[in-house]
């Protein structure tokens, strides 16, 4: 009898661990659309949805308007795979919500990848338009990586109040590349990222910094340099993967070597203390004399975000081939 009781208790606890939610069916909703709007792959979770809601389906597959339906627990839901982290309180929230109905999975090419996206914050005061462009770019990259199976963390997405209260620029006492953030923020980045790195040990994990400068505001093309950690082979490999894709999309007719090693003291604090490899894509500010080489690409947002996404896909695929 005792073994039977133990098994019964275990079974009950197992059933209660699944975290499901209930949502109301809206006009025009079918099983596919209601699942997609919650960030689930409707093909993968169709049968689970039917099983959970069998008594509330019309003709076995149709939904009743305004009736609540149980959504299956899905660890690979887009609401769980793309998360924004508030940099002061370390709180996670979905990057995408209302737009999920129009987003569909494309592949599992990045199934075991975890990407941390940072938007460089140099010179944000008075640049609401620029900050909007920055947020659009990092969100677009997050979506493109997510639909290929990657888990994406978008860290410290600045709000309007932050823009107004920010200094006009982060002090850059030396003549090196732009600082990603000040050292106080860097410490928060290290804590936030390292905690999640340890939870995802064994996976492909990379930090991608997209530093969009004020000089690109009205540009018809972007001037790009890539920076990596000089003591990290993974960081340099990823930088070279990105360089290869950027060269293929250059508006110039020559192949360039435009990757450089981090030298800014604040940036060095981040790359030496955070666990995943760090690579920065620095866009604009071609007047900086310390940056020897840049490459020009179209300033269309889709061009830039596709290049970054393809750079991640290429680096991940190359690493997978080496490990097999």
Order of alpha helices (4+ residues) and beta strands (2+ residues): alpha-beta-alpha-alpha-beta-beta-beta-alpha-beta-beta-beta-alpha-beta-alpha-alpha-beta-beta-alpha-beta-alpha-beta-beta-alpha
